[in-house]
Amino acid sequence: MAVRAVLASTLAALTVAFLAAFFVPAAHAFTVPCFQGNGVELFKKEHNEHPIVRGKAKDGAIYYLLVNPETKSWTMVIERPGAGQFFCPVASGIEFELMPPPPLPVKEKSKKEVDT
């Protein structure tokens, strides 16, 4: 009876490992297609999407959020640093909505400023 229980648990563990190998995505870097040229201009021309946000990452990549004000479509594009000008569209969607900014922190006045 004990041998049967050990075999059953071993078979269950092997089944889980086998299924995980096929259905759990491998841990690897996320890759996207990149193209040479000016992605911001291309999306302006082809989709009437205009940049509304730009930010630079530590690695030198520049991220743009492009939005079409009429259709509310949006695309996030990365401009990669290095030789040549490469852009990589990494996300896109519909129903863009600009959220109100959070309240800015209020700087407390120093005692010197309060006394004057």
N, C-alpha and C positions, 0 to 999 in steps of 0.2 A: 504494500500500500504506500509506503514512504517513497519508494522508487517511482511509482506512478505520479505522485505529487511533484517530485523533483523534475520529472520529464515534462509534466504539464506546465510548470512555471518556466522552464527553460524554453519550451516551445512558444509560450506567450511572449517571453522577452525577445526571442528571435523574430517573431512576427512583428512586434512593435518596431524593432530596429530596421527590418526590411521595409515596412511601410514608411517609416520616417525618412529613409534614404531616397524614396521616390516622391514624397509629398511635402516634405519640409524643405524650403528653399535653402540653397547653400549660402554660407556666409561669405560673400565676396563684394568687391567694390561695385557701387551702383554706376553703371555706364550709360551714357546718352550719346546720340549721334551729334557730331559737331561738324560745322561747315565753315569754309573760308569765306570771308567777306564781312560786311557790316550788317549784323542781324537786326539792329534797331531800325536801320533804313529799310531793310527787306520787309519787316513786319509792318512798318508804316505804309509802304507802297502796296503790299499784297492784302493786308487785313485792316488797314486804317487804325492800327494800334500805335499809340504814342506813349513815350516813356513818362511815367509820373513819379517814379522812385528810382534812385540809383545809389548803390553802396559798394564800397571796395572791401574785399576780404583781405586777410593777412597774407595770403599767397599771391596777391596782386590781381586776382580775378575781379571783374566788375560785374555786379548783378543789376539787372534792369527789370522793372515791372512795367509792362506795356499794356495799355488799356484802350479799347475802342469805346468812346463815349456814347455812341449810338446803339450798338448791339450789346454792350457790356461784356464782350469777350475780353479775356486777358491772357497774357503769356509772360512767363518768367524766362529770361535769357541770361546766360553767363557769357561774358567776353573773356576768353582765356588769355593770360599773358604769354609772351614768348614770341618766337619768330613767326611772322605772318599774323593776320588778324582772324582768329577763329571764334565763332560763337556757337553756343550749345543751348537750344531750347530745352528746359528741364521740366516745365509744367505749364499747363494751360487749362482754361476753363471758361465758364459762362457765369452770368449774373454777378459781375463784379459790383461790390458795394464799398464805398469809402466809409470807414468807421470814424466816429469823432475821436480826436486825440485824447489821451488821458490827461487829467489835470497836472500841471507842472508843480513841482514842490516849491513851497514858499520859503525863501531864505529868512531865517530869524535875524532880527537886527541885533547888533552887538550893544552892550551897555552904553558904550560911547555914543552910538548913533541915537539911542533912546533919550539920552540926557540932553542932546542938542536940539 
